[in-house]
Amino acid sequence: MAAWFAGVNRARGSNNFGTRQNPIGCLPTYLSKFETSDKNQYDPSTGCLKWLNEFAQYHNEQLQIELSRI
């Protein structure tokens, strides 16, 4: 269990306000809702859902593009 928490801490990012947030694919709610027996869906170092974190990253990139246009 300690290794899992260490992996999550490595995966955590920092937003523009300097606060750290857990990636959405690491949140227990989403890990439960989208639980799968396909081990390839999980990041081996963190246990987080890869596809959900990738989706959130894409969303944030698109949001930053739109915000830069303002």
N, C-alpha and C positions, 0 to 999 in steps of 0.2 A: 504494500500500500504506500509506503514512503517513497518508493521509486516512482509511482504514478504521480504523486503530488510534486515531486521534483521535476518530472517531465512537463506537467502543466505549468509550473512556474517558468520553465524555459520557453514555453510556447506563448506565454502572456505577452501582450504588447502594451504600448503606452500611447494614449491619445494626445491630441494637441494641448490638452490642459495639464499634462504631466501625471495624470492618474492612470493606474494600471487597471486593466479590465481583462476578465477571462474571455478567450475566444468563444464564440457561440457554440462551436462544436465540442467544447469541453464542459458545458453547463449540464448538470445532472438531469434537468428537465428534458433537454434535447437528447442526451445519451439514452434516456429511458424511452422517449417517444419513438426514436428512430433506431432502436436497438436491432442489431442484425447478427447472425451467426457468421457472416462473411468477414473474416478478419482483415481482408484487404481494404475494408471501408474505414479502418481505424489507423491512425498514425502510430507506428510501433513504439516510438519514443515517449508519447504522451497518453495514448489511449483515446484521444479525441477523434471525432468524426471528421475525416479529411474533407469530404465533399461539402459539408456544411461550412467549414472554415474557408474553403475556396470560394464558395458562393458569397459569403460575407465580405471577403476581401475584394471580390469583383464588384459587389454593390458599393463598397466604400470608395473604390477607385473611380467608378462612374459618378458617384456623388461629388468627389473632389473635382472632377472635370467640370461638372455643371456649376459648382461653386466658384471655380476660377473664372467663369464667364460673367459673373455678377460684378 
